[in-house]
């Protein structure tokens, strides 16, 4: 039996963004479990280790990470039926519409531009919880 309500994998190479997002997610729901990794390759390797366990309830990826970008991570995990139904969200500093379209085409359920204020981050996290029905 899980001792947490939801399990989220967060991948971002910026330690400040990781900390801000983790804090905002936990402020919104203190019962979530969050595991974080610092690049796209770590995200893929982490997920491959879970193939015989319960997968994360949600995967949040930074668009531009070392080794593998969010689209590359999406391509790799979408090849695995184990993660096909796991909701994925991408967040980025980029407002480039091509990036958003690419991520949605590759299976992300949403693409968010990283907010510049704490209030904006809290609003984005509330949207994440609202669009991801199991949360």
Buried (B, 14 or more C-beta within 10 A) or exposed (E): EEEEEBBBBBBBBBEEBBEBBBBBBBEBBEEBBBEBBBBBBBBBEBBEEBEEEEBBBBBBBBBBBEBBBBBBBBBBBBEBEEBEEBBBBBBBEBEEEEBBEBBBEBBBBBBBBBBEEEEBBBEBBEEBBEEBEEB
